[in-house]
Amino acid sequence: MPHRLRTALATAAVAALTGGLVVVAGSGAPAAEPPGAMVDFNGDGARDVAVSAPGASVAGVRGAGQVVAHYGIQNDGTEAGISGSRAKRLSQHSAGVPGTAEDGDGWGGWTAAGDFDGDGFTDLAVAAPGEKVGGDVYGGTVQLLWGGPNGLAGGTTLPDPRPSEHDLFGRGLAAGDFNGDGATDLAVASSSSYIDVFEGGFGRTEGDHGGEYKFDAQLQDGKIWGPDDLAAGDVNGDGTDDLVVDGSRRESNAASYVSGSERGLTIPEKQLPGGDSTVIGDVDGDGYDDVVTGQADESGPATDPLPGGKVSITRGSAHGPLGTTVLSQASPGVPGTAEQGDSFGGELALGDVDGDGHLDLAVAAANETLGGVESAGTVAVLRGAADGSGFGTAGATLVHQNAPGVPGTNETRDRFGTALLLADLNGDGFGDLTAGTAGENAGNGAVYALRSDAGGVAADGAVAVYPSSVGMPTTGRPGYGAEFAG
């Protein structure tokens, strides 16, 4: 397997280390939301986002991990939608949250939002892949935090159905309706090639859900192997969500496509280009969700070297994934220069930045060096073409901390773009760019919320949120901004 850069690994001093085994935060890029869907933990009609700090200390315990629920607010569009003042910190020391904060748990390393109990409020699945479970030092755990009128509060543990068969339970999460029954299911990855799927109808007591099954994603597994990312969406347009499981097949990056049906997820049907981050959304407006995967590690197959990383776009169709195109920093219209080690594609996000009805794509190159500043990080925003054909070459924007209106300054190993979100957080109809910078201030981390307008990412009205903004201790490099769910 070629070296696989996980962006959060270098920035969130998280999780557990043993004999070369490292537990890190997962991909920060959620799939583009279906029409009418919105992450709203407190039901006030404003879009919310959960931000992870998996390396944060809790009551003096290093690396236990915290998650911050940022509650959005609607305004006149001149300001970003989140701030440190409308936020709630959660950990395994919070009232009603199961478990105990322990060294190296990495709670929040992976998250997924969805209405798991069907009450109309968005809930949050939170993984602690480094959690010690019984005698299993790196068994991992997944918990559901419940949304309600007061936001996220309390939680329930989702029991691992086969703890003796793997480690790192929760090292990948994806919410979706995989059997078409209208209830939100949860797919959970581990160090095994098997994916566990918990069917909707979740209750507030441990083990209360609609059923559980597993399927083999047919990827390498064990210890440092296993799936790297999960993404859900309706690629074949049949009304049920499908699942893409990123991972590796021997010496190549690979992803397995598994279609949903009334029987749920069964066996992989196609092998797709793999990578570090995958998002799913209808980028060409044909009614079928497309699969967008970023491969930050440019040392992929020898027949296809692309310095600095690449993005693969595989079109959806009635027959599933069909046909792939590739973008890199060497492609016409893509800002930046393709250089070894940039990590272009390490994080992705889909959303409508300029409100024209076409999905745009944000691509992070968190290890990009700018002006001699090593690993300062950049985010390229590629606009959806006016004819709906995909991503055009006009109007692309390169965003970094020295760009107009972006708070802060490019600094060594900030890694701007360790997590990305393109979503309307201030209610003005434009998808705002929110970027995690988990390496900011020597690993303390930060979140930069940049508003958007008809011209794209705006040069004013941005908000910077730091650990101190939400009362988070900075002992032990929390890596705030390593993962988003929103």
N, C-alpha and C positions, 0 to 999 in steps of 0.2 A: 504494500500500500504506500503510495507517495505521501510525503508529509502533508498533513491537512491542517492548515491554519484555522483555528477557531478564534475569532477576533476577541471574544471575551477572555480567553485564556491568558492573553498577554496583559490584560488590564484589570480584571477583577480577581484579587488575590483570594480565591474562593476555594472551597471544597477540600478534597482530601487527596493525599499524595501517598502512594505506596508502590514501591518497586516499579516506578515508571508509569503507574496509573494515575491519571490526573482527572479530577472531576471539575468541569468548567460550566459556565453559563451557556445556554443554548442560543440558537438563532433568535435575534430580536425582531424579525420581520414577520408580522402576521399577514395572513392572506387578505386580499381585498374583500370587503364585506359584500354580501348579496344585497340587492335593493331592499330598503326598509329595515335592514338590520343595523343595530348600533350598540356599542358597548356602553351601558348606562347602569352603573352599580347602584345608584340611589334613586333611579326612576324619575329624575327631574326634567328629562328631555334633552339634557346637554350631554355631549360625548365625554366619556371619562377614559383614563388610561392608567394602567398599573405599571409601575417602574420598579425593577428589581435592583437590589444591592446585595448579591449573594455572598459577598465577602464581609458584610457588615458585622460588627460586634453587637451582641445582645447581652446586657447585664454583665459586661466584662468578658464574655465568652467570644473569642475571635472566630471569624468565619462562620458564625451560626447562620447569618443571612436575614435580611429584611425585605419587605415589599412595601412600597408607598402607593396608595390609591390616590391619584390626582383627579379631583372632581372638576369637570369642565363647567364653563359658564357661557351663556350667550351674551354677546355685546354687539356694538355697531360695526364690528369687523376691523377696527383700528388697533386692537390689542390681541395678543395671543390668548388662548382659552384656558391655559393652566397656570398655576402659580404655586409658590410654597405655602400660601395661606389657606388654600382649599385642598388640604392634603391630610391623609391619615396613614401613620406608620403602623405596620403589622409585622408580627414575628411569632415564633412559637412560645413567646412569653405573653402574648396578648390574650386577654380574657376570651375564653371559649375556643381558642385555637388549640387543637390537640398537640401532644408531644412536648418536648423540652428542648430549648435551644442548647445545642452542643457544638463543640469545636469541630469545624470542618463540615457541618451539615450542608452548607451551601443552599439554604432554603430560599427559593425564588430563582434558582438556576434556570429553570424552565417554567413557563406559565402558559395558560390558555384560558381565554374568556368564553363564556357561554351560559345560557340560562338552563342550568342542569336540572333544576327542580320544577321548571315550568311555571313559576309564579310571576313572571313578567319582569323580574329584576335580573340583571346580568350577574352571574357568579364567577368565581375565579378558581381554576385549578392551579395549585402551586406544588412544585416538586422540590424535594430536598434529596438530590441523588447521593449525597455523602452521608445520609442518615444511617446510624447504626441501628439495626433491627434485630433484637435478640442477640444472638452470637455472631450475626453477619455484619462485619464492620462497615462494609460499603453496600449494604442492602438497598438503601434508598426508600423513599416514601413519597406518596402523593396525597394531598389534602384538598378538599373543596371548601373554599371560603364563600359564605352566603351573602348575596346582595339583599338590600332592603331599603326602606325609606331613609335610614341613616347611613347608607353605604355598606361597605363590606364589614361584616362582624361575625365572629364565631366560625366554626368549621367542623368538618368531619373527615376522618381518615378513610382513604380508599384502600382496602386491604390488598396486598400483593397476592394474587391467586397461586403463585408458584415460586416462592422465595428461594427455594433450594436450586433453581435452575438458572439463576443469573444474578448479577449485581446491578447497581445503578438504576434501580427502578425509578422511572420518571425522567430519564435523560432525553426525552422527547415527548411532547404532548401536542395533540390536535383535537379540536372540538368540531363536530359536524353531525349531520343526520345521515348515517351510513346505510340505514335500512328503510328510509322513506316513511317512517311512522309519525313524523312531526316532532319527535322528541330529540333533544341534543345528546349525542353519544360522545364518549371520550376515548381516543386512542392513546396508548401509553407505550413508549419504547423503553428499552433497557440495554444491557450489554449483550442480550440475546438477539438472534435474528428474528425471533417471534415477537409480534406486536400483540399486546393485550387490548381488547376492545370492551369497554363497559357501556352497556346500552342504557338509554335514557330512562327517566322515571326515578331519578336519584332522590333519596330521602335524607333526613337529618341524622339518622343513626348509621353507625358503621356497617358497611356491607349492604345497605339498602339501595338497590338499583334494579334496572330491568333485566339484568342478565349479563353474562360475561363469556367471551370466547377468545380464542387466539388464532392467528394465522402466521405462516412463515413468509417473511419478506424476501427470503432467499438471498441474504447478504452475509458477508463475513461477520462473525460475532466472537465474543469473548474478550474480557478485560478491556483493552483500549479500542476494540472493534465495536461493532454494533451500529445501529442507525445514528445518523448525525442530525437529521431534521425531519419533521413530519409536517405536511401541508394538506389541507382539505379543500375541496371545491368540486363543482359538477362539470367535469371535463367532457363527458359524453352527452350532456344535456338530457338525461333521462329523469331528472327530478330528484335524484339521490346524490349525496356527496360521495366523491371518490377520494382516495388517499394516495399521496406520493410519499414514499419513504426513501430518504437520501441515505447513502451509505457507501459501501465499497464492495467490489467483486474482485478478489485477488489483487492484482496490481493496477487496478483502474478505478476511477470514481464511477459510481453508478447510482441509479435511483430506480425503485420498483413502483410501477403504477398498478393500483388495485382498484377496480371499479366497485362502487356500492350497488346494492340491490336489495330486494326484500329479504334476502338471506344475510344481508350485511356484507362484510368484506371477507373474501375467501382466499383466492390465490393471485399472485401477481400475473398480470396479462402482458405487460410490456416492460422492457428495460429502457430507461431514459438517461440522458446525460445527467451525471450526478454533480455534487458540489458541496458547498458549505451552508447555503441558504436557499430556500425555495418558497415562492409565493405563487398563488393561483388566482387568476381573475380573467375576465373577458377583455383582452387588450385590443382585439380587432372588431368588436361589436357584432359578431356573427351569432351570438346566443350560446356559444360554447366557451367555457372557461379554458384558459390557456395556462401552461405551466412555465414559470420563469425561474431558472436556477442559476445561482452565481457560484462560480468556482474560483475562489481566491487563490488557491494553490496552482501556480502556473506550471508546475512540474508534472502535469497530467500525461496522457499518452504521447509517446515520442513523435507520433505522426501529426500531432496537432498542438505544438507549443505556442502559447500566446503569453508573452511577457506581462507580468502584472496581474493576470486574472482575466476571466471572461464571464459573459452572461449568455446562457442558452435559452431560447424562446421556442417552446414546442406547442404548436397549435392544437386546440381541442377540436373534436368532430364527433359525429354520431358514432364513429367507430373508435373513439378514444383519442389518445395523443397521435398526431399525424404531422410529421415534417418539422424540422428544427432549423432555426437560424441562429447565428452567433454574433454577439457584439463584444467589443473590447475598447480600450482607450485608443487603439489604433484604427477604429472604425470611423468613417466620415461623420462629422457632426457630434461625436462624443468628446466632451471636453477632457483635457488632461493629456498626459503622455504616457504611453505604455512602458513601464519600467519594471525590472525584476523586483519582486517583493512588495509591490503596491497593495496587493490584496483587493483589487477591484472585483466586486461581486461578493465580498465577504458578508454583507448584509444587503437586503433588498426591501422595498416597500412599494405597493401599488396604491394609487389614489388619484382623484381628479383635482390637480393643483389649481388649474385656471378656470374651472367650472364650465368647460366647453362640452361636457358629456363624454369625453374620451379619457380612458385611464392613462395616467402618466407613471413613470417608473423612476424611483430613487435608488441609486446604486452607490454604496459606500466603498471607498478605498481607504480603509482606516490606517494603513501603513504608508500612505503617500507622504513623500518628503517634499516640502514646499520651502523654497528660498533657503535651502540648507538646513531646515528644521526637520529632523528625522521623525518619521511616523506622526506628523501633525494630523494627518487625515483629511479627506475631502469627501463630499457627497455630490454626485452628478445627478441632476434631475432632467430626465429625458421626456419630452412632451409627446403625448399621443398625437398621431397624425390627424389632420383635419378630415381626411377621407375615411378615417377609421381603420386604416390598414395596419396599424401597429405604431411603433415609435418612429417619429420623423427625425429629420436631421436639423430642423430649424428650431430655434428658441431654447436649446439646451442651456442649462445653468450649472456652474460649478460653485458649490457652497463650501466655505471653510471659515475658520475663525478670524481670518484677516479680510474676509469679504465685507462689503458695506452692510451695516445693520446687524451683523452677527456679533453677539457678545463675546468678550474675551480676546485672546491673542493666540496665534499658532505657537505651540510650545512642543518641545521634544516629548514624544510618546504620549501625547494627549489622546490620540486615536479617535478623532472626531468621526462619528458614524458607527460606533460599536453596536448601536441599535437604531432602528429607523421606524418611523410611522408617518404615513401620509393620510391624514384624516382631518375633518372639519371640527376643530376643538373650540371654535368661538361662534359657531352657528351662522356664519355669513354665506355658506354655500361653496366655499373654496377649501380644498384639502390642504391643511397646514402641514409644514414639514417640522417634525419633532425628531431631534437627533440626540442619542446618548453618546457621551464622551467619557467612557469609564476610566480612562487613564488620566483625566484632568487632575491637576494638583497631586501628582505622585500616586495616583490610584484612588484618590477619594471619589472622583467621578463627578459628573454634572449632566444636566439635561437642558438642551436649548430648544425652546419652542418658538418657531419662526412662523409668522402668519403669512398667508398667501392672498393674492387677489387675481384679477383677470390677466395681469401680466406675468403671473407665476409667483415664485417665492419673493416676498416683498423685502425691501431694505429698511423697514421700520417696524416698530411695534413688537419686537422680539422680547422674550423673557428668558432669563437664565435662572435655573433652579439648582442649588448646590445642596450637599448633605446638611450644611448648617441651616439652610432655608427651611428644612423640615424637621430640624432637631435631631438629626442622626449623628451619632458619634463617628469620628473618623479614625479611631484606633484600628489598625490592621488593614487599611486599604479596602474600604467597602465596595468600590467599583460601582457606585450608584450610576444607573444608566446602562447597565450591561444587558438588559432584557426588557422588552415592552410587551404588554398585552392590551390592545385597544382597538 
